[in-house]
Amino acid sequence: MGQDLRTIEWNVTAMNSRSLSYWFGQITADYYWITLDDQIYFALKMIQVIYCPILAIIGVPVNLLTIGILSRGKCGLSKCVTRYLVAMSAADLLVIIVDLILRHIPIVYYEQFHFIYYIPLCNIHAVLLYAVTDCSVWFTVTFTFDRFVAICCQKLKTKYCSEKMVAVVLGTVTVLSCLKNIFWYFMFTGLYWLMNFPWFCVVRRDVRFSRVWGTIELLHNILTPGLPFAVILLLNALTVRHILVSSRGRRRLRAHSSGESHRDPEMESRRKSIILLLVISGNFILLWAVLMVYSIWYRIYWLVSVSVELPQFLVEVGFMLQLLSCCTNTAIYAVTQTQFREQLKKVLKYPFTAIVKFIH
């Protein structure tokens, strides 16, 4: 743990210089104490100077565009699926604003946002940040469960897969996410630390080494996103298994009744649903995995003083991938959903067609 403390102290002294030239100088410097892990870390910090603003510039309009297109209800998706996808895009948009714009960009551009260090709102910011992050994660879980019920549980489908139930589920997840994360207000102080660690606020020493608070935080990291990982993998496995079994049965039945195999609209619909589900779920798991592992390890490290140290650059990779996950769903919809792609083309062409009409 002593090495970790020295690393943190060294990073604090380096906070005043975060320009591209500074990080490039650290990468190319021939100091004996700079390891390969350090060089990777410096390279990632240099990339973030460009990566974070570009991600914010792309992420906000892309999610707004997705919300607008889906809300029109012209993408050939059921109302339940549409409501879940809109909620997921809205949660992703809030994560981009609260996490990327209000947390990570000030960390990357420390000199320009130095004043934030003295604003005593970090504990309130933390509650909002973790609440919207929980919503983003658990909306993905509820969408996965909705598709599992719709495909595998025909008796339950009528009662569960309705617009009213979607509103109840999404509202419940939102309320629980807010209540669950109130503890951050009492764990953190109001002051910002402005560093890319799971603790981005100043933490009181008694809280940092407290086994009670440490256990609460560890449970938080397991619940988001550890438990969602397991639930999504289980539900997807059951859904795929059900579709494969029913597909074989329907093909045999149709071949026996008609003597030949015809196109099955029901199975086509299920195939499209499972492709959308698996791509969204796989994207979530892939882009969240690094940060989940690092966050759980980081809390255990402070609790029990484990001897194994993970490279510091992993947390930078984790945050970059997690933030990227909030900007990828639009691309997923465009690739997997033909009607969404058509609506997207119309929206993108609209300004140009309006200009042409105005000129003529």
Secondary structure, 3 states (H helix, E strand, C coil): CHHHHHHHHHHHHCCCCCCHHHHHHHHHCCCCCCCHHHHHHHHHHHHHHHHHHHHHHHHHHHHHHHHHHHHCCCCCCCHHHHHHHHHHHHHHHHHHHHHHHHHHHHHHCCCCCHHHHHCCCHHHHHHHHHHHHHHHHHHHHHHHHHHHHHHHCHHHHHHHCCHHHHHHHHHHHHHHHHHHCCHHHHHEEEEECCCCCCCCEEECHHHHCCHHHHHHHHHHHHHHHHHHHHHHHHHHHHHHHHHHHHHHHHHHHHHHHHCCCCCCHHHHHHHHHHHHHHHHHHHHHHHHHHHHHHHHHHHHHHHHCCCCCCCCHHHHHHHHHHHHCCCCHHHHHHHHCHHHHHHHHHHHHHHHHHHHHHHC
